[in-house]
Amino acid sequence: MIRLHHLNQSRSLRILWLLEELGVSYTVISHQRDAKTHLAPESLKAVHPLGKSPVIEMDGQLYTESGAITELLIERFAPEHLRPSIDSTDYGTYLQWIHFAESSLMLPLLLELFTKKAGINDNEFLDDYIAEEKHKLLSYLNDEVADKAFIVGNRLSGADFMLSFDLIMLAKREMLEDYPSIKQYALQLTSLDSYQRTMRLEANYDESI
């Protein structure tokens, strides 16, 4: 049995969706962000020293980092269904997009979020860096998903699960209007049954809604 320690409004949403798509047996231990600070609760630190989500328990082990968990679950339960063959030319592209979601695209999104929460509104260096980096990355992604239902090989893969949380952030902050191909790609993902089931589950787990 897989146990997912799920934090509302977090990267854990990727793993919740992946588990729904895989159709494997799992349970959810729900953790709630602090209503004032929006930080993770102390209960997560009792699970893992980093106090972050997602965390899964599987085979008596704890695993963190959504990218690593995504790759681990796919390799275990659906290597033929949710990733390209290792000896295919798509495999390197698949790994690239899995890591793009966290190592490239997430940085300017989080910087923008944190500077606004901190009330930093007139730092020319940060403002210029965030705007330029965000536009560069979104333009690149927009070109890459043009006329595509999925990011790699025209089939659902772990890369789509990883990008999904980034797209949710972008949509909530109304950043997709100038990137029509990303918007269409996001709409395609949200139309999937497993994605819709996941968002209903998230609504139940998120006490802030």
Backbone as JSON Lines, residues from 0, in Angstrom:
{"i":0,"aa":"M","n":[0.84,-1.2,0.0],"ca":[0.0,0.0,0.0],"c":[0.87,1.25,0.0]}
{"i":1,"aa":"I","n":[0.52,2.21,-0.81],"ca":[1.2,3.51,-0.87],"c":[0.44,4.5,0.0]}
{"i":2,"aa":"R","n":[1.16,5.23,0.8],"ca":[0.59,6.3,1.61],"c":[1.16,7.63,1.12]}
{"i":3,"aa":"L","n":[0.29,8.53,0.72],"ca":[0.7,9.85,0.25],"c":[0.4,10.88,1.32]}
{"i":4,"aa":"H","n":[1.44,11.56,1.78],"ca":[1.26,12.69,2.69],"c":[1.05,13.92,1.81]}
{"i":5,"aa":"H","n":[-0.18,14.37,1.8],"ca":[-0.63,15.39,0.85],"c":[-0.87,16.72,1.54]}
{"i":6,"aa":"L","n":[-0.23,17.76,1.04],"ca":[-0.44,19.12,1.52],"c":[-1.29,19.87,0.52]}
{"i":7,"aa":"N","n":[-2.34,20.54,1.0],"ca":[-3.2,21.27,0.08],"c":[-2.42,22.37,-0.64]}
{"i":8,"aa":"Q","n":[-2.79,22.62,-1.88],"ca":[-2.18,23.67,-2.72],"c":[-0.66,23.52,-2.79]}
{"i":9,"aa":"S","n":[-0.22,22.32,-3.1],"ca":[1.22,22.07,-3.16],"c":[1.56,21.16,-4.33]}
{"i":10,"aa":"R","n":[2.86,20.93,-4.5],"ca":[3.34,20.03,-5.55],"c":[2.81,18.61,-5.39]}
{"i":11,"aa":"S","n":[2.31,18.3,-4.23],"ca":[1.72,16.99,-3.99],"c":[0.57,16.69,-4.95]}
{"i":12,"aa":"L","n":[-0.01,17.76,-5.5],"ca":[-1.11,17.57,-6.45],"c":[-0.65,16.74,-7.65]}
{"i":13,"aa":"R","n":[0.61,16.9,-8.05],"ca":[1.15,16.09,-9.14],"c":[1.05,14.6,-8.83]}
{"i":14,"aa":"I","n":[1.41,14.24,-7.6],"ca":[1.45,12.83,-7.22],"c":[0.05,12.29,-7.01]}
{"i":15,"aa":"L","n":[-0.83,13.11,-6.48],"ca":[-2.23,12.69,-6.34],"c":[-2.82,12.35,-7.71]}
{"i":16,"aa":"W","n":[-2.55,13.22,-8.69],"ca":[-3.04,12.95,-10.06],"c":[-2.4,11.69,-10.62]}
{"i":17,"aa":"L","n":[-1.11,11.55,-10.45],"ca":[-0.42,10.37,-10.97],"c":[-0.98,9.09,-10.37]}
{"i":18,"aa":"L","n":[-1.22,9.08,-9.07],"ca":[-1.79,7.89,-8.43],"c":[-3.18,7.58,-8.97]}
{"i":19,"aa":"E","n":[-3.96,8.62,-9.22],"ca":[-5.29,8.4,-9.82],"c":[-5.17,7.81,-11.21]}
{"i":20,"aa":"E","n":[-4.23,8.29,-12.0],"ca":[-4.04,7.77,-13.35],"c":[-3.54,6.33,-13.31]}
{"i":21,"aa":"L","n":[-2.64,6.03,-12.38],"ca":[-2.09,4.68,-12.29],"c":[-3.14,3.66,-11.85]}
{"i":22,"aa":"G","n":[-4.1,4.1,-11.07],"ca":[-5.13,3.18,-10.61],"c":[-4.65,2.21,-9.55]}
{"i":23,"aa":"V","n":[-3.56,2.55,-8.86],"ca":[-3.04,1.67,-7.82],"c":[-3.71,1.99,-6.49]}
{"i":24,"aa":"S","n":[-3.6,1.07,-5.56],"ca":[-4.19,1.27,-4.24],"c":[-3.31,2.23,-3.43]}
{"i":25,"aa":"Y","n":[-3.94,3.26,-2.86],"ca":[-3.19,4.22,-2.06],"c":[-4.11,4.86,-1.04]}
{"i":26,"aa":"T","n":[-3.52,5.41,0.0],"ca":[-4.27,6.18,0.97],"c":[-3.63,7.57,1.08]}
{"i":27,"aa":"V","n":[-4.42,8.53,1.48],"ca":[-3.97,9.91,1.62],"c":[-4.02,10.32,3.08]}
{"i":28,"aa":"I","n":[-2.92,10.86,3.56],"ca":[-2.88,11.51,4.86],"c":[-2.83,13.0,4.57]}
{"i":29,"aa":"S","n":[-3.89,13.7,4.9],"ca":[-4.03,15.1,4.52],"c":[-3.42,16.03,5.55]}
{"i":30,"aa":"H","n":[-2.64,17.0,5.07],"ca":[-2.04,18.04,5.91],"c":[-2.5,19.39,5.36]}
{"i":31,"aa":"Q","n":[-2.74,20.35,6.26],"ca":[-3.27,21.65,5.85],"c":[-2.28,22.77,6.09]}
{"i":32,"aa":"R","n":[-2.16,23.66,5.14],"ca":[-1.33,24.84,5.31],"c":[-1.9,25.74,6.41]}
{"i":33,"aa":"D","n":[-1.02,26.44,7.09],"ca":[-1.45,27.41,8.08],"c":[-2.24,28.52,7.38]}
{"i":34,"aa":"A","n":[-3.4,28.85,7.9],"ca":[-4.27,29.81,7.24],"c":[-3.65,31.2,7.15]}
{"i":35,"aa":"K","n":[-2.77,31.56,8.1],"ca":[-2.17,32.9,8.1],"c":[-0.85,32.93,7.34]}
{"i":36,"aa":"T","n":[0.02,31.98,7.61],"ca":[1.36,32.0,7.0],"c":[1.42,31.27,5.67]}
{"i":37,"aa":"H","n":[0.45,30.4,5.43],"ca":[0.4,29.56,4.23],"c":[1.56,28.54,4.2]}
{"i":38,"aa":"L","n":[2.2,28.35,5.34],"ca":[3.3,27.39,5.43],"c":[2.77,26.01,5.81]}
{"i":39,"aa":"A","n":[3.59,24.99,5.56],"ca":[3.22,23.62,5.89],"c":[3.17,23.46,7.41]}
{"i":40,"aa":"P","n":[2.32,22.58,7.91],"ca":[2.19,22.39,9.35],"c":[3.33,21.56,9.93]}
{"i":41,"aa":"E","n":[3.44,21.61,11.25],"ca":[4.45,20.83,11.95],"c":[4.25,19.33,11.76]}
{"i":42,"aa":"S","n":[3.02,18.93,11.46],"ca":[2.74,17.5,11.29],"c":[3.58,16.87,10.19]}
{"i":43,"aa":"L","n":[3.96,17.65,9.19],"ca":[4.79,17.11,8.12],"c":[6.22,16.88,8.58]}
{"i":44,"aa":"K","n":[6.68,17.69,9.53],"ca":[8.03,17.48,10.05],"c":[8.12,16.19,10.85]}
{"i":45,"aa":"A","n":[6.99,15.75,11.38],"ca":[6.97,14.49,12.1],"c":[7.09,13.31,11.13]}
{"i":46,"aa":"V","n":[6.78,13.56,9.86],"ca":[6.87,12.51,8.83],"c":[8.27,12.49,8.24]}
{"i":47,"aa":"H","n":[8.79,13.68,7.9],"ca":[10.11,13.8,7.26],"c":[10.77,15.08,7.76]}
{"i":48,"aa":"P","n":[12.08,15.06,7.99],"ca":[12.77,16.23,8.56],"c":[12.58,17.52,7.76]}
{"i":49,"aa":"L","n":[12.4,17.43,6.45],"ca":[12.24,18.64,5.64],"c":[10.87,19.28,5.82]}
{"i":50,"aa":"G","n":[9.9,18.51,6.29],"ca":[8.57,19.07,6.52],"c":[7.89,19.55,5.25]}
{"i":51,"aa":"K","n":[8.15,18.88,4.14],"ca":[7.59,19.27,2.85],"c":[6.7,18.16,2.29]}
{"i":52,"aa":"S","n":[5.91,18.52,1.31],"ca":[5.06,17.56,0.62],"c":[5.27,17.73,-0.88]}
{"i":53,"aa":"P","n":[5.22,16.65,-1.66],"ca":[4.75,15.31,-1.28],"c":[5.81,14.46,-0.59]}
{"i":54,"aa":"V","n":[5.3,13.56,0.22],"ca":[6.07,12.45,0.76],"c":[5.23,11.2,0.55]}
{"i":55,"aa":"I","n":[5.86,10.15,0.05],"ca":[5.14,8.88,-0.02],"c":[5.86,7.84,0.84]}
{"i":56,"aa":"E","n":[5.06,6.97,1.39],"ca":[5.57,5.79,2.08],"c":[5.29,4.59,1.19]}
{"i":57,"aa":"M","n":[6.33,3.84,0.86],"ca":[6.16,2.67,0.01],"c":[7.26,1.67,0.34]}
{"i":58,"aa":"D","n":[6.87,0.43,0.51],"ca":[7.84,-0.64,0.81],"c":[8.68,-0.32,2.04]}
{"i":59,"aa":"G","n":[8.06,0.33,3.02],"ca":[8.76,0.63,4.25],"c":[9.74,1.78,4.16]}
{"i":60,"aa":"Q","n":[9.72,2.52,3.04],"ca":[10.63,3.63,2.84],"c":[9.86,4.94,2.64]}
{"i":61,"aa":"L","n":[10.52,6.05,2.99],"ca":[9.96,7.37,2.71],"c":[10.66,7.96,1.49]}
{"i":62,"aa":"Y","n":[9.88,8.58,0.6],"ca":[10.45,9.22,-0.58],"c":[9.88,10.64,-0.7]}
{"i":63,"aa":"T","n":[10.77,11.59,-1.02],"ca":[10.37,12.98,-1.21],"c":[10.76,13.44,-2.61]}
{"i":64,"aa":"E","n":[10.44,14.7,-2.93],"ca":[10.7,15.34,-4.22],"c":[9.75,14.82,-5.29]}
{"i":65,"aa":"S","n":[8.89,15.69,-5.76],"ca":[7.84,15.26,-6.69],"c":[8.39,14.68,-7.98]}
{"i":66,"aa":"G","n":[9.52,15.22,-8.48],"ca":[10.1,14.66,-9.7],"c":[10.59,13.25,-9.49]}
{"i":67,"aa":"A","n":[11.28,13.02,-8.38],"ca":[11.78,11.68,-8.08],"c":[10.63,10.71,-7.86]}
{"i":68,"aa":"I","n":[9.6,11.15,-7.14],"ca":[8.44,10.29,-6.88],"c":[7.73,9.96,-8.18]}
{"i":69,"aa":"T","n":[7.61,10.94,-9.06],"ca":[6.97,10.7,-10.36],"c":[7.72,9.63,-11.14]}
{"i":70,"aa":"E","n":[9.04,9.77,-11.24],"ca":[9.82,8.77,-11.96],"c":[9.74,7.4,-11.28]}
{"i":71,"aa":"L","n":[9.81,7.37,-9.96],"ca":[9.76,6.12,-9.21],"c":[8.46,5.37,-9.44]}
{"i":72,"aa":"L","n":[7.34,6.07,-9.31],"ca":[6.04,5.41,-9.48],"c":[5.82,4.94,-10.91]}
{"i":73,"aa":"I","n":[6.25,5.73,-11.86],"ca":[6.08,5.32,-13.26],"c":[6.94,4.1,-13.56]}
{"i":74,"aa":"E","n":[8.18,4.1,-13.11],"ca":[9.05,2.95,-13.35],"c":[8.49,1.69,-12.7]}
{"i":75,"aa":"R","n":[7.86,1.85,-11.54],"ca":[7.32,0.69,-10.84],"c":[6.02,0.18,-11.45]}
{"i":76,"aa":"F","n":[5.13,1.09,-11.82],"ca":[3.78,0.68,-12.16],"c":[3.37,0.88,-13.61]}
{"i":77,"aa":"A","n":[4.03,1.76,-14.36],"ca":[3.53,2.04,-15.71],"c":[4.63,2.5,-16.66]}
{"i":78,"aa":"P","n":[5.76,1.79,-16.74],"ca":[6.84,2.26,-17.63],"c":[6.44,2.27,-19.1]}
{"i":79,"aa":"E","n":[5.57,1.36,-19.5],"ca":[5.16,1.32,-20.91],"c":[4.04,2.3,-21.2]}
{"i":80,"aa":"H","n":[3.32,2.7,-20.15],"ca":[2.15,3.56,-20.34],"c":[2.48,5.04,-20.22]}
{"i":81,"aa":"L","n":[3.39,5.4,-19.3],"ca":[3.58,6.8,-18.97],"c":[4.99,7.33,-19.18]}
{"i":82,"aa":"R","n":[5.81,6.6,-19.9],"ca":[7.1,7.15,-20.31],"c":[7.52,6.52,-21.63]}
{"i":83,"aa":"P","n":[8.32,7.23,-22.43],"ca":[8.84,6.65,-23.67],"c":[9.82,5.51,-23.36]}
{"i":84,"aa":"S","n":[10.03,4.67,-24.33],"ca":[11.03,3.62,-24.19],"c":[12.41,4.23,-23.96]}
{"i":85,"aa":"I","n":[13.2,3.62,-23.09],"ca":[14.52,4.15,-22.77],"c":[15.41,4.27,-24.0]}
{"i":86,"aa":"D","n":[15.23,3.39,-24.97],"ca":[16.09,3.43,-26.16],"c":[15.5,4.29,-27.27]}
{"i":87,"aa":"S","n":[14.45,5.06,-26.97],"ca":[13.85,5.94,-27.98],"c":[14.44,7.34,-27.9]}
{"i":88,"aa":"T","n":[14.29,8.09,-28.99],"ca":[14.78,9.48,-28.99],"c":[13.93,10.37,-28.09]}
{"i":89,"aa":"D","n":[12.71,9.94,-27.78],"ca":[11.83,10.73,-26.92],"c":[12.23,10.66,-25.45]}
{"i":90,"aa":"Y","n":[13.02,9.67,-25.07],"ca":[13.29,9.46,-23.65],"c":[14.07,10.64,-23.05]}
{"i":91,"aa":"G","n":[15.08,11.11,-23.76],"ca":[15.83,12.26,-23.27],"c":[14.97,13.5,-23.17]}
{"i":92,"aa":"T","n":[14.08,13.68,-24.15],"ca":[13.16,14.82,-24.12],"c":[12.22,14.71,-22.93]}
{"i":93,"aa":"Y","n":[11.76,13.51,-22.66],"ca":[10.9,13.23,-21.5],"c":[11.59,13.64,-20.2]}
{"i":94,"aa":"L","n":[12.83,13.24,-20.01],"ca":[13.56,13.61,-18.8],"c":[13.78,15.12,-18.72]}
{"i":95,"aa":"Q","n":[14.05,15.72,-19.87],"ca":[14.26,17.17,-19.91],"c":[13.04,17.91,-19.38]}
{"i":96,"aa":"W","n":[11.84,17.52,-19.82],"ca":[10.64,18.23,-19.4],"c":[10.28,17.94,-17.95]}
{"i":97,"aa":"I","n":[10.55,16.73,-17.48],"ca":[10.32,16.43,-16.07],"c":[11.12,17.41,-15.2]}
{"i":98,"aa":"H","n":[12.37,17.64,-15.56],"ca":[13.22,18.5,-14.74],"c":[13.02,19.98,-15.05]}
{"i":99,"aa":"F","n":[12.57,20.32,-16.25],"ca":[12.27,21.7,-16.6],"c":[11.23,22.29,-15.65]}
{"i":100,"aa":"A","n":[10.24,21.5,-15.31],"ca":[9.14,21.99,-14.48],"c":[9.62,22.56,-13.15]}
{"i":101,"aa":"E","n":[10.65,21.95,-12.56],"ca":[11.16,22.41,-11.27],"c":[12.43,23.25,-11.4]}
{"i":102,"aa":"S","n":[13.35,22.82,-12.24],"ca":[14.65,23.49,-12.26],"c":[14.65,24.79,-13.05]}
{"i":103,"aa":"S","n":[13.75,24.97,-14.0],"ca":[13.72,26.19,-14.8],"c":[12.46,27.01,-14.58]}
{"i":104,"aa":"L","n":[11.31,26.42,-14.87],"ca":[10.08,27.21,-14.89],"c":[9.64,27.65,-13.49]}
{"i":105,"aa":"M","n":[9.86,26.81,-12.49],"ca":[9.35,27.14,-11.16],"c":[10.05,28.35,-10.54]}
{"i":106,"aa":"L","n":[11.33,28.57,-10.86],"ca":[12.09,29.63,-10.2],"c":[11.46,31.02,-10.35]}
{"i":107,"aa":"P","n":[11.2,31.51,-11.57],"ca":[10.62,32.86,-11.66],"c":[9.21,32.93,-11.09]}
{"i":108,"aa":"L","n":[8.46,31.83,-11.16],"ca":[7.1,31.83,-10.61],"c":[7.14,31.99,-9.09]}
{"i":109,"aa":"L","n":[8.06,31.28,-8.44],"ca":[8.17,31.4,-7.0],"c":[8.76,32.75,-6.58]}
{"i":110,"aa":"L","n":[9.73,33.24,-7.34],"ca":[10.3,34.55,-7.03],"c":[9.22,35.62,-7.09]}
{"i":111,"aa":"E","n":[8.39,35.56,-8.1],"ca":[7.33,36.54,-8.23],"c":[6.35,36.44,-7.06]}
{"i":112,"aa":"L","n":[5.98,35.2,-6.71],"ca":[5.06,34.98,-5.6],"c":[5.64,35.49,-4.29]}
{"i":113,"aa":"F","n":[6.9,35.18,-4.02],"ca":[7.52,35.55,-2.75],"c":[7.73,37.06,-2.64]}
{"i":114,"aa":"T","n":[8.15,37.69,-3.74],"ca":[8.37,39.14,-3.68],"c":[7.06,39.88,-3.44]}
{"i":115,"aa":"K","n":[5.98,39.4,-4.0],"ca":[4.68,40.04,-3.77],"c":[4.23,39.86,-2.33]}
{"i":116,"aa":"K","n":[4.41,38.62,-1.81],"ca":[4.01,38.37,-0.42],"c":[4.86,39.18,0.55]}
{"i":117,"aa":"A","n":[6.12,39.41,0.18],"ca":[7.01,40.18,1.05],"c":[6.83,41.69,0.88]}
{"i":118,"aa":"G","n":[5.99,42.08,-0.06],"ca":[5.74,43.51,-0.29],"c":[6.87,44.21,-1.01]}
{"i":119,"aa":"I","n":[7.66,43.44,-1.77],"ca":[8.78,44.02,-2.52],"c":[8.25,44.4,-3.91]}
{"i":120,"aa":"N","n":[7.97,45.67,-4.11],"ca":[7.32,46.1,-5.35],"c":[8.16,47.04,-6.21]}
{"i":121,"aa":"D","n":[9.31,47.43,-5.72],"ca":[10.07,48.44,-6.47],"c":[11.55,48.06,-6.59]}
{"i":122,"aa":"N","n":[11.83,46.77,-6.64],"ca":[13.2,46.33,-6.84],"c":[13.42,46.12,-8.33]}
{"i":123,"aa":"E","n":[14.1,47.06,-8.97],"ca":[14.23,47.03,-10.43],"c":[14.91,45.75,-10.92]}
{"i":124,"aa":"F","n":[15.95,45.33,-10.22],"ca":[16.66,44.12,-10.64],"c":[15.74,42.91,-10.6]}
{"i":125,"aa":"L","n":[15.06,42.7,-9.48],"ca":[14.19,41.54,-9.35],"c":[13.03,41.61,-10.35]}
{"i":126,"aa":"D","n":[12.42,42.77,-10.46],"ca":[11.28,42.92,-11.37],"c":[11.69,42.59,-12.81]}
{"i":127,"aa":"D","n":[12.83,43.13,-13.24],"ca":[13.29,42.89,-14.6],"c":[13.66,41.42,-14.81]}
{"i":128,"aa":"Y","n":[14.37,40.86,-13.84],"ca":[14.78,39.46,-13.96],"c":[13.57,38.54,-14.06]}
{"i":129,"aa":"I","n":[12.6,38.72,-13.16],"ca":[11.42,37.86,-13.15],"c":[10.66,37.98,-14.46]}
{"i":130,"aa":"A","n":[10.42,39.21,-14.92],"ca":[9.66,39.41,-16.15],"c":[10.36,38.8,-17.36]}
{"i":131,"aa":"E","n":[11.66,39.04,-17.47],"ca":[12.4,38.53,-18.63],"c":[12.51,37.0,-18.6]}
{"i":132,"aa":"E","n":[12.81,36.47,-17.43],"ca":[12.97,35.01,-17.32],"c":[11.64,34.29,-17.55]}
{"i":133,"aa":"K","n":[10.6,34.84,-16.97],"ca":[9.27,34.23,-17.13],"c":[8.84,34.24,-18.6]}
{"i":134,"aa":"H","n":[9.03,35.38,-19.27],"ca":[8.64,35.47,-20.68],"c":[9.48,34.52,-21.54]}
{"i":135,"aa":"K","n":[10.77,34.44,-21.28],"ca":[11.64,33.54,-22.05],"c":[11.18,32.09,-21.91]}
{"i":136,"aa":"L","n":[10.92,31.66,-20.68],"ca":[10.55,30.28,-20.43],"c":[9.15,29.95,-20.97]}
{"i":137,"aa":"L","n":[8.21,30.88,-20.78],"ca":[6.85,30.63,-21.27],"c":[6.78,30.67,-22.79]}
{"i":138,"aa":"S","n":[7.57,31.53,-23.41],"ca":[7.61,31.56,-24.87],"c":[8.16,30.25,-25.41]}
{"i":139,"aa":"Y","n":[9.2,29.77,-24.77],"ca":[9.79,28.48,-25.16],"c":[8.78,27.35,-25.01]}
{"i":140,"aa":"L","n":[8.12,27.3,-23.86],"ca":[7.12,26.25,-23.64],"c":[5.96,26.39,-24.61]}
{"i":141,"aa":"N","n":[5.54,27.62,-24.86],"ca":[4.43,27.86,-25.79],"c":[4.74,27.31,-27.18]}
{"i":142,"aa":"D","n":[5.96,27.53,-27.65],"ca":[6.36,27.0,-28.96],"c":[6.42,25.47,-28.95]}
{"i":143,"aa":"E","n":[6.87,24.9,-27.84],"ca":[7.05,23.45,-27.76],"c":[5.73,22.69,-27.71]}
{"i":144,"aa":"V","n":[4.68,23.3,-27.16],"ca":[3.4,22.59,-27.05],"c":[2.42,22.97,-28.16]}
{"i":145,"aa":"A","n":[2.86,23.79,-29.09],"ca":[1.97,24.19,-30.2],"c":[1.43,22.96,-30.92]}
{"i":146,"aa":"D","n":[0.11,22.88,-31.02],"ca":[-0.57,21.79,-31.72],"c":[-0.3,20.42,-31.09]}
{"i":147,"aa":"K","n":[0.02,20.4,-29.81],"ca":[0.26,19.14,-29.1],"c":[-0.77,18.96,-27.98]}
{"i":148,"aa":"A","n":[-1.24,17.71,-27.84],"ca":[-2.09,17.39,-26.7],"c":[-1.23,17.09,-25.47]}
{"i":149,"aa":"F","n":[-0.03,16.54,-25.71],"ca":[0.88,16.18,-24.62],"c":[2.29,16.65,-25.0]}
{"i":150,"aa":"I","n":[3.14,16.82,-24.01],"ca":[4.43,17.46,-24.24],"c":[5.43,16.56,-24.96]}
{"i":151,"aa":"V","n":[5.32,15.23,-24.79],"ca":[6.3,14.31,-25.38],"c":[5.58,13.2,-26.14]}
{"i":152,"aa":"G","n":[5.93,13.05,-27.41],"ca":[5.47,11.91,-28.18],"c":[3.97,11.78,-28.36]}
{"i":153,"aa":"N","n":[3.24,12.88,-28.16],"ca":[1.79,12.89,-28.32],"c":[1.09,11.83,-27.49]}
{"i":154,"aa":"R","n":[1.62,11.59,-26.28],"ca":[0.97,10.66,-25.34],"c":[1.24,11.16,-23.93]}
{"i":155,"aa":"L","n":[0.31,10.87,-23.04],"ca":[0.45,11.27,-21.65],"c":[1.7,10.64,-21.04]}
{"i":156,"aa":"S","n":[2.48,11.46,-20.33],"ca":[3.7,10.94,-19.69],"c":[3.95,11.67,-18.38]}
{"i":157,"aa":"G","n":[4.96,11.21,-17.66],"ca":[5.32,11.86,-16.41],"c":[5.62,13.32,-16.57]}
{"i":158,"aa":"A","n":[6.09,13.74,-17.73],"ca":[6.39,15.15,-17.96],"c":[5.14,16.02,-17.86]}
{"i":159,"aa":"D","n":[4.01,15.5,-18.32],"ca":[2.76,16.25,-18.21],"c":[2.33,16.4,-16.76]}
{"i":160,"aa":"F","n":[2.53,15.35,-15.96],"ca":[2.19,15.45,-14.54],"c":[3.05,16.51,-13.85]}
{"i":161,"aa":"M","n":[4.33,16.55,-14.21],"ca":[5.21,17.52,-13.58],"c":[4.85,18.95,-13.98]}
{"i":162,"aa":"L","n":[4.52,19.17,-15.24],"ca":[4.17,20.52,-15.7],"c":[2.82,20.98,-15.17]}
{"i":163,"aa":"S","n":[1.96,20.05,-14.8],"ca":[0.58,20.41,-14.42],"c":[0.52,21.41,-13.28]}
{"i":164,"aa":"F","n":[1.36,21.24,-12.25],"ca":[1.29,22.16,-11.1],"c":[1.74,23.56,-11.51]}
{"i":165,"aa":"D","n":[2.75,23.64,-12.35],"ca":[3.19,24.94,-12.86],"c":[2.05,25.64,-13.6]}
{"i":166,"aa":"L","n":[1.32,24.87,-14.41],"ca":[0.24,25.45,-15.2],"c":[-0.92,25.91,-14.31]}
{"i":167,"aa":"I","n":[-1.16,25.17,-13.22],"ca":[-2.19,25.59,-12.28],"c":[-1.82,26.95,-11.68]}
{"i":168,"aa":"M","n":[-0.54,27.1,-11.31],"ca":[-0.06,28.38,-10.78],"c":[-0.23,29.49,-11.82]}
{"i":169,"aa":"L","n":[0.13,29.2,-13.05],"ca":[0.03,30.2,-14.11],"c":[-1.41,30.6,-14.35]}
{"i":170,"aa":"A","n":[-2.31,29.63,-14.38],"ca":[-3.71,29.91,-14.64],"c":[-4.32,30.76,-13.51]}
{"i":171,"aa":"K","n":[-3.98,30.42,-12.27],"ca":[-4.53,31.17,-11.14],"c":[-4.07,32.62,-11.16]}
{"i":172,"aa":"R","n":[-2.87,32.85,-11.68],"ca":[-2.33,34.21,-11.72],"c":[-2.55,34.86,-13.09]}
{"i":173,"aa":"E","n":[-3.42,34.24,-13.9],"ca":[-3.85,34.78,-15.2],"c":[-2.67,35.11,-16.1]}
{"i":174,"aa":"M","n":[-1.75,34.15,-16.19],"ca":[-0.54,34.36,-17.0],"c":[-0.56,33.6,-18.33]}
{"i":175,"aa":"L","n":[-1.67,33.0,-18.69],"ca":[-1.69,32.18,-19.9],"c":[-2.29,32.89,-21.11]}
{"i":176,"aa":"E","n":[-2.83,34.07,-20.91],"ca":[-3.54,34.74,-22.01],"c":[-2.63,35.06,-23.19]}
{"i":177,"aa":"D","n":[-1.36,35.35,-22.92],"ca":[-0.43,35.68,-24.01],"c":[0.28,34.46,-24.57]}
{"i":178,"aa":"Y","n":[-0.1,33.29,-24.08],"ca":[0.55,32.04,-24.51],"c":[-0.53,31.02,-24.86]}
{"i":179,"aa":"P","n":[-1.17,31.22,-26.03],"ca":[-2.35,30.42,-26.38],"c":[-2.08,28.92,-26.5]}
{"i":180,"aa":"S","n":[-0.89,28.55,-26.91],"ca":[-0.6,27.12,-27.04],"c":[-0.51,26.46,-25.68]}
{"i":181,"aa":"I","n":[0.06,27.16,-24.7],"ca":[0.1,26.62,-23.34],"c":[-1.32,26.52,-22.79]}
{"i":182,"aa":"K","n":[-2.12,27.52,-23.05],"ca":[-3.51,27.51,-22.57],"c":[-4.27,26.32,-23.14]}
{"i":183,"aa":"Q","n":[-4.09,26.06,-24.43],"ca":[-4.77,24.93,-25.06],"c":[-4.25,23.6,-24.5]}
{"i":184,"aa":"Y","n":[-2.95,23.52,-24.3],"ca":[-2.35,22.32,-23.72],"c":[-2.89,22.08,-22.32]}
{"i":185,"aa":"A","n":[-2.99,23.13,-21.52],"ca":[-3.52,23.0,-20.17],"c":[-4.97,22.54,-20.19]}
{"i":186,"aa":"L","n":[-5.76,23.09,-21.1],"ca":[-7.17,22.68,-21.22],"c":[-7.29,21.21,-21.58]}
{"i":187,"aa":"Q","n":[-6.39,20.73,-22.43],"ca":[-6.4,19.32,-22.8],"c":[-6.13,18.45,-21.58]}
{"i":188,"aa":"L","n":[-5.18,18.84,-20.76],"ca":[-4.88,18.06,-19.56],"c":[-6.06,18.05,-18.6]}
{"i":189,"aa":"T","n":[-6.7,19.21,-18.42],"ca":[-7.82,19.28,-17.47],"c":[-9.03,18.48,-17.94]}
{"i":190,"aa":"S","n":[-9.08,18.12,-19.21],"ca":[-10.21,17.35,-19.72],"c":[-10.09,15.85,-19.41]}
{"i":191,"aa":"L","n":[-8.94,15.41,-18.96],"ca":[-8.73,13.99,-18.69],"c":[-9.5,13.58,-17.44]}
{"i":192,"aa":"D","n":[-10.1,12.39,-17.48],"ca":[-10.9,11.92,-16.35],"c":[-10.09,11.85,-15.06]}
{"i":193,"aa":"S","n":[-8.86,11.35,-15.15],"ca":[-8.06,11.22,-13.94],"c":[-7.73,12.58,-13.34]}
{"i":194,"aa":"Y","n":[-7.54,13.58,-14.19],"ca":[-7.26,14.94,-13.71],"c":[-8.5,15.51,-13.01]}
{"i":195,"aa":"Q","n":[-9.66,15.32,-13.6],"ca":[-10.88,15.84,-13.0],"c":[-11.18,15.17,-11.67]}
{"i":196,"aa":"R","n":[-10.93,13.85,-11.58],"ca":[-11.11,13.16,-10.31],"c":[-10.17,13.74,-9.25]}
{"i":197,"aa":"T","n":[-8.95,14.03,-9.68],"ca":[-7.95,14.56,-8.76],"c":[-8.35,15.92,-8.22]}
{"i":198,"aa":"M","n":[-8.87,16.78,-9.07],"ca":[-9.26,18.11,-8.62],"c":[-10.46,18.04,-7.67]}
{"i":199,"aa":"R","n":[-11.33,17.05,-7.86],"ca":[-12.42,16.87,-6.9],"c":[-11.88,16.4,-5.55]}
{"i":200,"aa":"L","n":[-10.89,15.52,-5.59],"ca":[-10.26,15.07,-4.35],"c":[-9.56,16.24,-3.66]}
{"i":201,"aa":"E","n":[-8.83,17.04,-4.42],"ca":[-8.13,18.19,-3.85],"c":[-9.1,19.13,-3.17]}
{"i":202,"aa":"A","n":[-10.25,19.34,-3.77],"ca":[-11.26,20.22,-3.18],"c":[-11.72,19.66,-1.83]}
{"i":203,"aa":"N","n":[-11.8,18.35,-1.72],"ca":[-12.2,17.73,-0.46],"c":[-11.11,17.83,0.6]}
{"i":204,"aa":"Y","n":[-9.85,17.71,0.16],"ca":[-8.74,17.75,1.1],"c":[-8.38,19.17,1.54]}
{"i":205,"aa":"D","n":[-8.71,20.16,0.73],"ca":[-8.29,21.53,1.0],"c":[-9.35,22.23,1.86]}
{"i":206,"aa":"E","n":[-9.07,22.37,3.14],"ca":[-10.03,22.97,4.06],"c":[-10.13,24.48,3.89]}
{"i":207,"aa":"S","n":[-9.21,25.07,3.11],"ca":[-9.24,26.52,2.94],"c":[-10.25,26.96,1.89]}
{"i":208,"aa":"I","n":[-10.73,26.01,1.1],"ca":[-11.67,26.35,0.02],"c":[-13.08,26.54,0.59]}
